[in-house]
Amino acid sequence: MKVIPVVPRGYCHGVVRAIRTLERVLADPSFPRPIHLLGRIVHNEFVVDSFRQRGVLCWDEPGKTRLELLENIETGTVVITAHGVGNDVWDLIRQKKLISVDATCPDVYRTHELIKDRTTRGIKILYIGKKDHPETEGALSLSPLVCLVERGEEIPFLPEMSDPVCITNQTTLSIREIGPMIEALRSRYPQAEVADEICPATRSRQEALLAANRHAEACVVVGDPRSNNTASLARLSETESRIRTFRIASVADLRAEMFHGIGSVTVTSGASTPPEITQAVIAWLQAL
């Protein structure tokens, strides 16, 4: 079986920056202990577990917002994850007089600044994103003028707006899925400004996968089950390339019978997947 490693894949600059930031805090005794992670530093259980084993407290509970999680923290240092947080979280950190370190991805930060600029001027934001994703949570908390649009079928039922409108989005969405949603919103609100905020790393990885899949019969996408950019890669492979696609967390999820009759396979990984995990998958497939 021919194995085609897709390039680029894996860690993006925002993930690298977030991990290095947390490493720096751990190495510096001047930061008050314990070290708290408000959510997961990145969406990968292997990465989070490695920091847990070094004493980092990871506050992450399904259904709870970052603000609710912060209520549990009274002492130490709070590290903001790559997904960013809203004004309400920063306000509570200041009220509690906690030391904080911001590991927000620069691309997410840029989107936040765009939202703050437009809403300060009274412009409503139509934000395309996933409801329970921490990046979306942070964006929605920036202003009551931010309205979430999660699915295309919601668009016909959105209210009429004569005031200025800006359409923007979560940075890790699928390049194919977001296009039709933006066009549908522009058709509904012809006066709207469009600010497509899919980050360069997400876009380049998706485009590289689609190109590589033209020469393959199947695809393996490596990443955490909770990683949105990993999910976007897998959906693109299935819906655009229309080839058999396996979404796995690590080499432990692979079985030889999965690839019976397959002559060629691409391998890619989400932006929060450690490179050594993907490399182990590539080595296993090459040995097969």
Summary of the structure (lengths in Angstrom):
residues: 288
radius of gyration: 20.2
end to end distance: 7.3
largest distance: 60.8
contacts: 975
relative contact order: 0.16
helix: 44%
strand: 18%
